[in-house]
């Protein structure tokens, strides 16, 4: 049975909203955020380690991870 909720009440709200317009953890799209180690760059091919994904999975965004002291 699918338990996906398309309408949720946001943490700082009091009315029902569409799940895609919130930061609800129950969002039905399974987008992952992962910090990886960049091993090499060859033209437009990045080789990384430390990611759990299948070969050919879409990559939506790349951002540098900056450590704060």
CHARMM-style PDB file with segment names, atoms N, HN, CA, C and O in Angstrom:
ATOM      1  N   UNK     1       0.832  -1.191   0.000  1.00  0.00      PROA
ATOM      2  CA  UNK     1       0.000   0.000   0.000  1.00  0.00      PROA
ATOM      3  C   UNK     1       0.868   1.244   0.000  1.00  0.00      PROA
ATOM      4  O   UNK     1       1.819   1.334   0.777  1.00  0.00      PROA
ATOM      5  N   UNK     2       0.556   2.209  -0.864  1.00  0.00      PROA
ATOM      6  HN  UNK     2      -0.216   2.136  -1.495  1.00  0.00      PROA
ATOM      7  CA  UNK     2       1.318   3.442  -0.982  1.00  0.00      PROA
ATOM      8  C   UNK     2       0.840   4.447   0.061  1.00  0.00      PROA
ATOM      9  O   UNK     2      -0.345   4.778   0.117  1.00  0.00      PROA
ATOM     10  N   UNK     3       1.770   4.932   0.890  1.00  0.00      PROA
ATOM     11  HN  UNK     3       2.732   4.663   0.845  1.00  0.00      PROA
ATOM     12  CA  UNK     3       1.421   5.874   1.961  1.00  0.00      PROA
ATOM     13  C   UNK     3       1.767   7.317   1.601  1.00  0.00      PROA
ATOM     14  O   UNK     3       1.816   8.170   2.488  1.00  0.00      PROA
ATOM     15  N   UNK     4       2.008   7.611   0.330  1.00  0.00      PROA
ATOM     16  HN  UNK     4       1.969   6.919  -0.391  1.00  0.00      PROA
ATOM     17  CA  UNK     4       2.373   8.958  -0.090  1.00  0.00      PROA
ATOM     18  C   UNK     4       1.211   9.921   0.148  1.00  0.00      PROA
ATOM     19  O   UNK     4       0.074   9.673  -0.253  1.00  0.00      PROA
ATOM     20  N   UNK     5       1.538  11.029   0.815  1.00  0.00      PROA
ATOM     21  HN  UNK     5       2.462  11.231   1.140  1.00  0.00      PROA
ATOM     22  CA  UNK     5       0.538  12.069   1.050  1.00  0.00      PROA
ATOM     23  C   UNK     5       0.829  13.228   0.117  1.00  0.00      PROA
ATOM     24  O   UNK     5       1.952  13.732   0.090  1.00  0.00      PROA
ATOM     25  N   UNK     6      -0.156  13.655  -0.644  1.00  0.00      PROA
ATOM     26  HN  UNK     6      -1.068  13.245  -0.622  1.00  0.00      PROA
ATOM     27  CA  UNK     6       0.048  14.764  -1.569  1.00  0.00      PROA
ATOM     28  C   UNK     6      -0.248  16.110  -0.936  1.00  0.00      PROA
ATOM     29  O   UNK     6       0.107  17.146  -1.499  1.00  0.00      PROA
ATOM     30  N   UNK     7      -0.885  16.116   0.216  1.00  0.00      PROA
ATOM     31  HN  UNK     7      -1.174  15.275   0.673  1.00  0.00      PROA
ATOM     32  CA  UNK     7      -1.152  17.342   0.965  1.00  0.00      PROA
ATOM     33  C   UNK     7      -0.650  17.142   2.389  1.00  0.00      PROA
ATOM     34  O   UNK     7      -0.927  16.116   3.011  1.00  0.00      PROA
ATOM     35  N   UNK     8       0.099  18.136   2.912  1.00  0.00      PROA
ATOM     36  HN  UNK     8       0.324  18.969   2.407  1.00  0.00      PROA
ATOM     37  CA  UNK     8       0.630  18.084   4.269  1.00  0.00      PROA
ATOM     38  C   UNK     8       0.471  19.446   4.933  1.00  0.00      PROA
ATOM     39  O   UNK     8       0.268  20.453   4.255  1.00  0.00      PROA
ATOM     40  N   UNK     9       0.564  19.474   6.251  1.00  0.00      PROA
ATOM     41  HN  UNK     9       0.729  18.656   6.802  1.00  0.00      PROA
ATOM     42  CA  UNK     9       0.578  20.733   6.985  1.00  0.00      PROA
ATOM     43  C   UNK     9       2.036  21.009   7.336  1.00  0.00      PROA
ATOM     44  O   UNK     9       2.635  20.242   8.091  1.00  0.00      PROA
ATOM     45  N   UNK    10       2.630  22.097   6.803  1.00  0.00      PROA
ATOM     46  HN  UNK    10       2.143  22.720   6.190  1.00  0.00      PROA
ATOM     47  CA  UNK    10       4.029  22.402   7.084  1.00  0.00      PROA
ATOM     48  C   UNK    10       4.271  22.652   8.573  1.00  0.00      PROA
ATOM     49  O   UNK    10       3.353  23.016   9.308  1.00  0.00      PROA
ATOM     50  N   UNK    11       5.522  22.452   9.010  1.00  0.00      PROA
ATOM     51  HN  UNK    11       6.268  22.156   8.413  1.00  0.00      PROA
ATOM     52  CA  UNK    11       5.895  22.639  10.413  1.00  0.00      PROA
ATOM     53  C   UNK    11       5.493  24.002  10.956  1.00  0.00      PROA
ATOM     54  O   UNK    11       4.959  24.107  12.060  1.00  0.00      PROA
ATOM     55  N   UNK    12       5.752  25.044  10.176  1.00  0.00      PROA
ATOM     56  HN  UNK    12       6.186  24.959   9.279  1.00  0.00      PROA
ATOM     57  CA  UNK    12       5.447  26.401  10.640  1.00  0.00      PROA
ATOM     58  C   UNK    12       4.170  26.938  10.004  1.00  0.00      PROA
ATOM     59  O   UNK    12       4.041  28.142   9.787  1.00  0.00      PROA
ATOM     60  N   UNK    13       3.243  26.060   9.710  1.00  0.00      PROA
ATOM     61  HN  UNK    13       3.348  25.082   9.887  1.00  0.00      PROA
ATOM     62  CA  UNK    13       1.995  26.480   9.084  1.00  0.00      PROA
ATOM     63  C   UNK    13       0.808  25.863   9.792  1.00  0.00      PROA
ATOM     64  O   UNK    13       0.957  25.057  10.711  1.00  0.00      PROA
ATOM     65  N   UNK    14      -0.371  26.257   9.348  1.00  0.00      PROA
ATOM     66  HN  UNK    14      -0.492  26.911   8.602  1.00  0.00      PROA
ATOM     67  CA  UNK    14      -1.569  25.701   9.953  1.00  0.00      PROA
ATOM     68  C   UNK    14      -2.613  25.307   8.914  1.00  0.00      PROA
ATOM     69  O   UNK    14      -3.757  25.006   9.254  1.00  0.00      PROA
ATOM     70  N   UNK    15      -2.206  25.314   7.639  1.00  0.00      PROA
ATOM     71  HN  UNK    15      -1.277  25.559   7.363  1.00  0.00      PROA
ATOM     72  CA  UNK    15      -3.149  24.905   6.607  1.00  0.00      PROA
ATOM     73  C   UNK    15      -2.496  23.887   5.674  1.00  0.00      PROA
ATOM     74  O   UNK    15      -1.279  23.870   5.491  1.00  0.00      PROA
ATOM     75  N   UNK    16      -3.329  23.056   5.103  1.00  0.00      PROA
ATOM     76  HN  UNK    16      -4.318  23.070   5.252  1.00  0.00      PROA
ATOM     77  CA  UNK    16      -2.889  22.008   4.189  1.00  0.00      PROA
ATOM     78  C   UNK    16      -2.302  22.617   2.920  1.00  0.00      PROA
ATOM     79  O   UNK    16      -2.887  23.525   2.330  1.00  0.00      PROA
ATOM     80  N   UNK    17      -1.121  22.102   2.500  1.00  0.00      PROA
ATOM     81  HN  UNK    17      -0.646  21.364   2.979  1.00  0.00      PROA
ATOM     82  CA  UNK    17      -0.462  22.578   1.276  1.00  0.00      PROA
ATOM     83  C   UNK    17      -0.014  21.369   0.466  1.00  0.00      PROA
ATOM     84  O   UNK    17       0.093  20.263   0.996  1.00  0.00      PROA
ATOM     85  N   UNK    18       0.247  21.584  -0.812  1.00  0.00      PROA
ATOM     86  HN  UNK    18       0.161  22.482  -1.242  1.00  0.00      PROA
ATOM     87  CA  UNK    18       0.769  20.527  -1.660  1.00  0.00      PROA
ATOM     88  C   UNK    18       2.175  20.136  -1.218  1.00  0.00      PROA
ATOM     89  O   UNK    18       2.994  21.008  -0.926  1.00  0.00      PROA
ATOM     90  N   UNK    19       2.463  18.845  -1.166  1.00  0.00      PROA
ATOM     91  HN  UNK    19       1.797  18.137  -1.403  1.00  0.00      PROA
ATOM     92  CA  UNK    19       3.732  18.352  -0.646  1.00  0.00      PROA
ATOM     93  C   UNK    19       4.927  18.876  -1.443  1.00  0.00      PROA
ATOM     94  O   UNK    19       6.008  19.037  -0.878  1.00  0.00      PROA
ATOM     95  N   UNK    20       4.760  19.148  -2.755  1.00  0.00      PROA
ATOM     96  HN  UNK    20       3.881  19.016  -3.215  1.00  0.00      PROA
ATOM     97  CA  UNK    20       5.873  19.637  -3.563  1.00  0.00      PROA
ATOM     98  C   UNK    20       6.238  21.083  -3.243  1.00  0.00      PROA
ATOM     99  O   UNK    20       7.323  21.531  -3.612  1.00  0.00      PROA
ATOM    100  N   UNK    21       5.358  21.826  -2.565  1.00  0.00      PROA
ATOM    101  HN  UNK    21       4.476  21.462  -2.265  1.00  0.00      PROA
ATOM    102  CA  UNK    21       5.660  23.216  -2.209  1.00  0.00      PROA
ATOM    103  C   UNK    21       6.204  23.319  -0.786  1.00  0.00      PROA
ATOM    104  O   UNK    21       6.299  24.419  -0.242  1.00  0.00      PROA
ATOM    105  N   UNK    22       6.560  22.197  -0.181  1.00  0.00      PROA
ATOM    106  HN  UNK    22       6.483  21.303  -0.623  1.00  0.00      PROA
ATOM    107  CA  UNK    22       7.081  22.187   1.183  1.00  0.00      PROA
ATOM    108  C   UNK    22       8.421  21.442   1.231  1.00  0.00      PROA
ATOM    109  O   UNK    22       8.897  20.915   0.226  1.00  0.00      PROA
ATOM    110  N   UNK    23       9.005  21.417   2.416  1.00  0.00      PROA
ATOM    111  HN  UNK    23       8.618  21.845   3.233  1.00  0.00      PROA
ATOM    112  CA  UNK    23      10.238  20.647   2.635  1.00  0.00      PROA
ATOM    113  C   UNK    23       9.933  19.352   3.372  1.00  0.00      PROA
ATOM    114  O   UNK    23      10.805  18.799   4.043  1.00  0.00      PROA
ATOM    115  N   UNK    24       8.726  18.873   3.254  1.00  0.00      PROA
ATOM    116  HN  UNK    24       8.018  19.322   2.709  1.00  0.00      PROA
ATOM    117  CA  UNK    24       8.284  17.676   3.983  1.00  0.00      PROA
ATOM    118  C   UNK    24       9.140  16.459   3.617  1.00  0.00      PROA
ATOM    119  O   UNK    24       9.445  16.247   2.444  1.00  0.00      PROA
ATOM    120  N   UNK    25       9.531  15.653   4.626  1.00  0.00      PROA
ATOM    121  HN  UNK    25       9.283  15.825   5.579  1.00  0.00      PROA
ATOM    122  CA  UNK    25      10.303  14.451   4.338  1.00  0.00      PROA
ATOM    123  C   UNK    25       9.500  13.391   3.591  1.00  0.00      PROA
ATOM    124  O   UNK    25      10.068  12.422   3.086  1.00  0.00      PROA
ATOM    125  N   UNK    26       8.201  13.568   3.520  1.00  0.00      PROA
ATOM    126  HN  UNK    26       7.739  14.355   3.930  1.00  0.00      PROA
ATOM    127  CA  UNK    26       7.355  12.584   2.829  1.00  0.00      PROA
ATOM    128  C   UNK    26       7.189  12.890   1.345  1.00  0.00      PROA
ATOM    129  O   UNK    26       6.306  12.332   0.693  1.00  0.00      PROA
ATOM    130  N   UNK    27       8.039  13.780   0.800  1.00  0.00      PROA
ATOM    131  HN  UNK    27       8.757  14.232   1.329  1.00  0.00      PROA
ATOM    132  CA  UNK    27       7.948  14.099  -0.636  1.00  0.00      PROA
ATOM    133  C   UNK    27       8.058  12.823  -1.445  1.00  0.00      PROA
ATOM    134  O   UNK    27       8.928  11.997  -1.166  1.00  0.00      PROA
ATOM    135  N   UNK    28       7.202  12.636  -2.442  1.00  0.00      PROA
ATOM    136  HN  UNK    28       6.496  13.306  -2.669  1.00  0.00      PROA
ATOM    137  CA  UNK    28       7.218  11.385  -3.201  1.00  0.00      PROA
ATOM    138  C   UNK    28       8.370  11.262  -4.206  1.00  0.00      PROA
ATOM    139  O   UNK    28       8.607  10.169  -4.721  1.00  0.00      PROA
ATOM    140  N   UNK    29       9.092  12.354  -4.499  1.00  0.00      PROA
ATOM    141  HN  UNK    29       8.899  13.242  -4.081  1.00  0.00      PROA
ATOM    142  CA  UNK    29      10.241  12.209  -5.391  1.00  0.00      PROA
ATOM    143  C   UNK    29      11.467  11.868  -4.550  1.00  0.00      PROA
ATOM    144  O   UNK    29      11.721  12.508  -3.530  1.00  0.00      PROA
ATOM    145  N   UNK    30      12.205  10.888  -4.964  1.00  0.00      PROA
ATOM    146  HN  UNK    30      11.999  10.368  -5.792  1.00  0.00      PROA
ATOM    147  CA  UNK    30      13.316  10.373  -4.159  1.00  0.00      PROA
ATOM    148  C   UNK    30      14.637  10.978  -4.618  1.00  0.00      PROA
ATOM    149  O   UNK    30      15.491  10.288  -5.174  1.00  0.00      PROA
ATOM    150  N   UNK    31      14.791  12.279  -4.377  1.00  0.00      PROA
ATOM    151  HN  UNK    31      14.097  12.840  -3.925  1.00  0.00      PROA
ATOM    152  CA  UNK    31      16.031  12.968  -4.704  1.00  0.00      PROA
ATOM    153  C   UNK    31      16.947  12.869  -3.490  1.00  0.00      PROA
ATOM    154  O   UNK    31      16.532  13.144  -2.364  1.00  0.00      PROA
ATOM    155  N   UNK    32      18.184  12.478  -3.726  1.00  0.00      PROA
ATOM    156  HN  UNK    32      18.521  12.254  -4.641  1.00  0.00      PROA
ATOM    157  CA  UNK    32      19.147  12.289  -2.648  1.00  0.00      PROA
ATOM    158  C   UNK    32      20.168  13.419  -2.673  1.00  0.00      PROA
ATOM    159  O   UNK    32      20.488  13.951  -3.736  1.00  0.00      PROA
ATOM    160  N   UNK    33      20.670  13.778  -1.520  1.00  0.00      PROA
ATOM    161  HN  UNK    33      20.410  13.345  -0.656  1.00  0.00      PROA
ATOM    162  CA  UNK    33      21.750  14.748  -1.396  1.00  0.00      PROA
ATOM    163  C   UNK    33      22.923  14.025  -0.759  1.00  0.00      PROA
ATOM    164  O   UNK    33      22.795  13.458   0.327  1.00  0.00      PROA
ATOM    165  N   UNK    34      24.078  14.045  -1.439  1.00  0.00      PROA
ATOM    166  HN  UNK    34      24.182  14.506  -2.320  1.00  0.00      PROA
ATOM    167  CA  UNK    34      25.239  13.311  -0.963  1.00  0.00      PROA
ATOM    168  C   UNK    34      26.503  14.133  -1.165  1.00  0.00      PROA
ATOM    169  O   UNK    34      26.689  14.748  -2.214  1.00  0.00      PROA
ATOM    170  N   UNK    35      27.371  14.142  -0.159  1.00  0.00      PROA
ATOM    171  HN  UNK    35      27.219  13.643   0.694  1.00  0.00      PROA
ATOM    172  CA  UNK    35      28.694  14.737  -0.293  1.00  0.00      PROA
ATOM    173  C   UNK    35      29.625  13.619  -0.731  1.00  0.00      PROA
ATOM    174  O   UNK    35      29.696  12.577  -0.079  1.00  0.00      PROA
ATOM    175  N   UNK    36      30.343  13.828  -1.838  1.00  0.00      PROA
ATOM    176  HN  UNK    36      30.286  14.675  -2.368  1.00  0.00      PROA
ATOM    177  CA  UNK    36      31.234  12.797  -2.384  1.00  0.00      PROA
ATOM    178  C   UNK    36      32.654  13.346  -2.502  1.00  0.00      PROA
ATOM    179  O   UNK    36      32.873  14.555  -2.427  1.00  0.00      PROA
ATOM    180  N   UNK    37      33.604  12.451  -2.684  1.00  0.00      PROA
ATOM    181  HN  UNK    37      33.426  11.468  -2.744  1.00  0.00      PROA
ATOM    182  CA  UNK    37      34.988  12.842  -2.913  1.00  0.00      PROA
ATOM    183  C   UNK    37      35.250  12.839  -4.415  1.00  0.00      PROA
ATOM    184  O   UNK    37      35.002  11.841  -5.092  1.00  0.00      PROA
ATOM    185  N   UNK    38      35.748  13.955  -4.933  1.00  0.00      PROA
ATOM    186  HN  UNK    38      35.949  14.766  -4.383  1.00  0.00      PROA
ATOM    187  CA  UNK    38      36.086  14.062  -6.348  1.00  0.00      PROA
ATOM    188  C   UNK    38      37.450  13.419  -6.570  1.00  0.00      PROA
ATOM    189  O   UNK    38      38.450  13.850  -5.996  1.00  0.00      PROA
ATOM    190  N   UNK    39      37.481  12.392  -7.401  1.00  0.00      PROA
ATOM    191  HN  UNK    39      36.669  12.042  -7.867  1.00  0.00      PROA
ATOM    192  CA  UNK    39      38.711  11.655  -7.682  1.00  0.00      PROA
ATOM    193  C   UNK    39      39.438  12.250  -8.886  1.00  0.00      PROA
ATOM    194  O   UNK    39      40.645  12.483  -8.831  1.00  0.00      PROA
ATOM    195  N   UNK    40      38.702  12.497  -9.978  1.00  0.00      PROA
ATOM    196  HN  UNK    40      37.721  12.308 -10.023  1.00  0.00      PROA
ATOM    197  CA  UNK    40      39.346  13.049 -11.173  1.00  0.00      PROA
ATOM    198  C   UNK    40      38.326  13.732 -12.074  1.00  0.00      PROA
ATOM    199  O   UNK    40      37.120  13.506 -11.972  1.00  0.00      PROA
ATOM    200  N   UNK    41      38.855  14.582 -12.967  1.00  0.00      PROA
ATOM    201  HN  UNK    41      39.835  14.765 -13.050  1.00  0.00      PROA
ATOM    202  CA  UNK    41      38.048  15.259 -13.987  1.00  0.00      PROA
ATOM    203  C   UNK    41      38.741  15.016 -15.319  1.00  0.00      PROA
ATOM    204  O   UNK    41      39.925  15.315 -15.470  1.00  0.00      PROA
ATOM    205  N   UNK    42      38.005  14.473 -16.290  1.00  0.00      PROA
ATOM    206  HN  UNK    42      37.043  14.231 -16.167  1.00  0.00      PROA
ATOM    207  CA  UNK    42      38.533  14.237 -17.629  1.00  0.00      PROA
ATOM    208  C   UNK    42      37.512  14.775 -18.629  1.00  0.00      PROA
ATOM    209  O   UNK    42      36.508  14.125 -18.922  1.00  0.00      PROA
ATOM    210  N   UNK    43      37.786  15.982 -19.152  1.00  0.00      PROA
ATOM    211  HN  UNK    43      38.602  16.510 -18.915  1.00  0.00      PROA
ATOM    212  CA  UNK    43      36.847  16.702 -20.021  1.00  0.00      PROA
ATOM    213  C   UNK    43      35.545  16.927 -19.259  1.00  0.00      PROA
ATOM    214  O   UNK    43      35.545  17.693 -18.295  1.00  0.00      PROA
ATOM    215  N   UNK    44      34.436  16.296 -19.646  1.00  0.00      PROA
ATOM    216  HN  UNK    44      34.437  15.674 -20.429  1.00  0.00      PROA
ATOM    217  CA  UNK    44      33.175  16.500 -18.924  1.00  0.00      PROA
ATOM    218  C   UNK    44      32.785  15.282 -18.094  1.00  0.00      PROA
ATOM    219  O   UNK    44      31.609  15.105 -17.775  1.00  0.00      PROA
ATOM    220  N   UNK    45      33.755  14.442 -17.741  1.00  0.00      PROA
ATOM    221  HN  UNK    45      34.710  14.586 -18.001  1.00  0.00      PROA
ATOM    222  CA  UNK    45      33.479  13.241 -16.940  1.00  0.00      PROA
ATOM    223  C   UNK    45      34.109  13.402 -15.563  1.00  0.00      PROA
ATOM    224  O   UNK    45      35.323  13.566 -15.439  1.00  0.00      PROA
ATOM    225  N   UNK    46      33.276  13.355 -14.537  1.00  0.00      PROA
ATOM    226  HN  UNK    46      32.290  13.222 -14.638  1.00  0.00      PROA
ATOM    227  CA  UNK    46      33.747  13.420 -13.154  1.00  0.00      PROA
ATOM    228  C   UNK    46      33.760  12.015 -12.577  1.00  0.00      PROA
ATOM    229  O   UNK    46      32.790  11.271 -12.721  1.00  0.00      PROA
ATOM    230  N   UNK    47      34.848  11.653 -11.929  1.00  0.00      PROA
ATOM    231  HN  UNK    47      35.636  12.257 -11.811  1.00  0.00      PROA
ATOM    232  CA  UNK    47      34.919  10.376 -11.224  1.00  0.00      PROA
ATOM    233  C   UNK    47      34.882  10.695  -9.734  1.00  0.00      PROA
ATOM    234  O   UNK    47      35.697  11.468  -9.231  1.00  0.00      PROA
ATOM    235  N   UNK    48      33.913  10.082  -9.029  1.00  0.00      PROA
ATOM    236  HN  UNK    48      33.250   9.454  -9.438  1.00  0.00      PROA
ATOM    237  CA  UNK    48      33.725  10.354  -7.609  1.00  0.00      PROA
ATOM    238  C   UNK    48      33.694   9.056  -6.826  1.00  0.00      PROA
ATOM    239  O   UNK    48      33.493   7.981  -7.392  1.00  0.00      PROA
ATOM    240  N   UNK    49      33.897   9.163  -5.516  1.00  0.00      PROA
ATOM    241  HN  UNK    49      34.061  10.036  -5.057  1.00  0.00      PROA
ATOM    242  CA  UNK    49      33.730   8.003  -4.633  1.00  0.00      PROA
ATOM    243  C   UNK    49      32.841   8.418  -3.464  1.00  0.00      PROA
ATOM    244  O   UNK    49      32.697   9.604  -3.166  1.00  0.00      PROA
ATOM    245  N   UNK    50      32.255   7.433  -2.817  1.00  0.00      PROA
ATOM    246  HN  UNK    50      32.372   6.469  -3.059  1.00  0.00      PROA
ATOM    247  CA  UNK    50      31.424   7.701  -1.654  1.00  0.00      PROA
ATOM    248  C   UNK    50      29.972   7.993  -1.967  1.00  0.00      PROA
ATOM    249  O   UNK    50      29.289   8.665  -1.193  1.00  0.00      PROA
ATOM    250  N   UNK    51      29.493   7.489  -3.104  1.00  0.00      PROA
ATOM    251  HN  UNK    51      30.048   6.944  -3.733  1.00  0.00      PROA
ATOM    252  CA  UNK    51      28.096   7.726  -3.463  1.00  0.00      PROA
ATOM    253  C   UNK    51      27.403   6.383  -3.696  1.00  0.00      PROA
ATOM    254  O   UNK    51      27.994   5.452  -4.244  1.00  0.00      PROA
ATOM    255  N   UNK    52      26.165   6.300  -3.278  1.00  0.00      PROA
ATOM    256  HN  UNK    52      25.685   7.056  -2.833  1.00  0.00      PROA
ATOM    257  CA  UNK    52      25.375   5.081  -3.446  1.00  0.00      PROA
ATOM    258  C   UNK    52      24.343   5.339  -4.534  1.00  0.00      PROA
ATOM    259  O   UNK    52      23.234   5.791  -4.250  1.00  0.00      PROA
ATOM    260  N   UNK    53      24.711   5.049  -5.791  1.00  0.00      PROA
ATOM    261  HN  UNK    53      25.612   4.682  -6.022  1.00  0.00      PROA
ATOM    262  CA  UNK    53      23.794   5.251  -6.902  1.00  0.00      PROA
ATOM    263  C   UNK    53      24.138   4.277  -8.020  1.00  0.00      PROA
ATOM    264  O   UNK    53      25.219   3.688  -8.035  1.00  0.00      PROA
ATOM    265  N   UNK    54      23.223   4.118  -8.938  1.00  0.00      PROA
ATOM    266  HN  UNK    54      22.346   4.596  -8.926  1.00  0.00      PROA
ATOM    267  CA  UNK    54      23.432   3.212 -10.062  1.00  0.00      PROA
ATOM    268  C   UNK    54      24.072   3.949 -11.229  1.00  0.00      PROA
ATOM    269  O   UNK    54      23.838   5.143 -11.413  1.00  0.00      PROA
ATOM    270  N   UNK    55      24.880   3.244 -12.020  1.00  0.00      PROA
ATOM    271  HN  UNK    55      25.070   2.274 -11.870  1.00  0.00      PROA
ATOM    272  CA  UNK    55      25.471   3.814 -13.214  1.00  0.00      PROA
ATOM    273  C   UNK    55      24.352   4.295 -14.140  1.00  0.00      PROA
ATOM    274  O   UNK    55      23.419   3.545 -14.427  1.00  0.00      PROA
ATOM    275  N   UNK    56      24.444   5.523 -14.600  1.00  0.00      PROA
ATOM    276  HN  UNK    56      25.203   6.131 -14.368  1.00  0.00      PROA
ATOM    277  CA  UNK    56      23.416   6.078 -15.473  1.00  0.00      PROA
ATOM    278  C   UNK    56      22.338   6.859 -14.742  1.00  0.00      PROA
ATOM    279  O   UNK    56      21.443   7.410 -15.382  1.00  0.00      PROA
ATOM    280  N   UNK    57      22.402   6.922 -13.392  1.00  0.00      PROA
ATOM    281  HN  UNK    57      23.129   6.475 -12.872  1.00  0.00      PROA
ATOM    282  CA  UNK    57      21.422   7.706 -12.639  1.00  0.00      PROA
ATOM    283  C   UNK    57      21.574   9.184 -12.989  1.00  0.00      PROA
ATOM    284  O   UNK    57      22.696   9.651 -13.185  1.00  0.00      PROA
ATOM    285  N   UNK    58      20.471   9.930 -13.073  1.00  0.00      PROA
ATOM    286  HN  UNK    58      19.559   9.550 -12.914  1.00  0.00      PROA
ATOM    287  CA  UNK    58      20.585  11.352 -13.399  1.00  0.00      PROA
ATOM    288  C   UNK    58      21.223  12.129 -12.247  1.00  0.00      PROA
ATOM    289  O   UNK    58      20.993  11.832 -11.075  1.00  0.00      PROA
ATOM    290  N   UNK    59      22.017  13.112 -12.601  1.00  0.00      PROA
ATOM    291  HN  UNK    59      22.204  13.353 -13.553  1.00  0.00      PROA
ATOM    292  CA  UNK    59      22.652  14.009 -11.630  1.00  0.00      PROA
ATOM    293  C   UNK    59      22.037  15.382 -11.847  1.00  0.00      PROA
ATOM    294  O   UNK    59      22.130  15.930 -12.946  1.00  0.00      PROA
ATOM    295  N   UNK    60      21.413  15.948 -10.823  1.00  0.00      PROA
ATOM    296  HN  UNK    60      21.338  15.503  -9.930  1.00  0.00      PROA
ATOM    297  CA  UNK    60      20.673  17.195 -10.988  1.00  0.00      PROA
ATOM    298  C   UNK    60      21.505  18.443 -10.729  1.00  0.00      PROA
ATOM    299  O   UNK    60      21.251  19.488 -11.329  1.00  0.00      PROA
ATOM    300  N   UNK    61      22.495  18.350  -9.845  1.00  0.00      PROA
ATOM    301  HN  UNK    61      22.701  17.501  -9.358  1.00  0.00      PROA
ATOM    302  CA  UNK    61      23.239  19.554  -9.480  1.00  0.00      PROA
ATOM    303  C   UNK    61      24.580  19.166  -8.878  1.00  0.00      PROA
ATOM    304  O   UNK    61      24.712  18.104  -8.269  1.00  0.00      PROA
ATOM    305  N   UNK    62      25.565  20.023  -9.049  1.00  0.00      PROA
ATOM    306  HN  UNK    62      25.457  20.885  -9.544  1.00  0.00      PROA
ATOM    307  CA  UNK    62      26.881  19.838  -8.439  1.00  0.00      PROA
ATOM    308  C   UNK    62      27.239  21.145  -7.747  1.00  0.00      PROA
ATOM    309  O   UNK    62      27.181  22.213  -8.356  1.00  0.00      PROA
ATOM    310  N   UNK    63      27.610  21.058  -6.470  1.00  0.00      PROA
ATOM    311  HN  UNK    63      27.657  20.191  -5.975  1.00  0.00      PROA
ATOM    312  CA  UNK    63      28.014  22.233  -5.711  1.00  0.00      PROA
ATOM    313  C   UNK    63      29.247  21.868  -4.901  1.00  0.00      PROA
ATOM    314  O   UNK    63      29.392  20.716  -4.492  1.00  0.00      PROA
ATOM    315  N   UNK    64      30.142  22.824  -4.658  1.00  0.00      PROA
ATOM    316  HN  UNK    64      30.024  23.760  -4.990  1.00  0.00      PROA
ATOM    317  CA  UNK    64      31.298  22.523  -3.806  1.00  0.00      PROA
ATOM    318  C   UNK    64      30.857  22.440  -2.340  1.00  0.00      PROA
ATOM    319  O   UNK    64      29.977  23.184  -1.906  1.00  0.00      PROA
ATOM    320  N   UNK    65      31.467  21.544  -1.598  1.00  0.00      PROA
ATOM    321  HN  UNK    65      32.181  20.940  -1.951  1.00  0.00      PROA
ATOM    322  CA  UNK    65      31.217  21.448  -0.154  1.00  0.00      PROA
ATOM    323  C   UNK    65      32.329  22.219   0.542  1.00  0.00      PROA
ATOM    324  O   UNK    65      33.504  21.893   0.378  1.00  0.00      PROA
ATOM    325  N   UNK    66      31.977  23.221   1.305  1.00  0.00      PROA
ATOM    326  HN  UNK    66      31.022  23.486   1.439  1.00  0.00      PROA
ATOM    327  CA  UNK    66      32.961  24.054   1.995  1.00  0.00      PROA
ATOM    328  C   UNK    66      32.878  23.758   3.485  1.00  0.00      PROA
ATOM    329  O   UNK    66      31.833  23.936   4.110  1.00  0.00      PROA
ATOM    330  N   UNK    67      33.999  23.301   4.045  1.00  0.00      PROA
ATOM    331  HN  UNK    67      34.848  23.156   3.536  1.00  0.00      PROA
ATOM    332  CA  UNK    67      34.028  23.002   5.483  1.00  0.00      PROA
ATOM    333  C   UNK    67      34.201  24.299   6.263  1.00  0.00      PROA
ATOM    334  O   UNK    67      35.033  25.136   5.913  1.00  0.00      PROA
ATOM    335  N   UNK    68      33.420  24.459   7.313  1.00  0.00      PROA
ATOM    336  HN  UNK    68      32.745  23.779   7.598  1.00  0.00      PROA
ATOM    337  CA  UNK    68      33.513  25.631   8.183  1.00  0.00      PROA
ATOM    338  C   UNK    68      34.340  25.274   9.394  1.00  0.00      PROA
ATOM    339  O   UNK    68      34.217  24.179   9.942  1.00  0.00      PROA
ATOM    340  N   UNK    69      35.186  26.205   9.814  1.00  0.00      PROA
ATOM    341  HN  UNK    69      35.285  27.095   9.369  1.00  0.00      PROA
ATOM    342  CA  UNK    69      36.040  25.951  10.987  1.00  0.00      PROA
ATOM    343  C   UNK    69      35.321  26.272  12.256  1.00  0.00      PROA
ATOM    344  OT1 UNK    69      35.884  26.119  13.341  1.00  0.00      PROA
TER     345      UNK     69
END
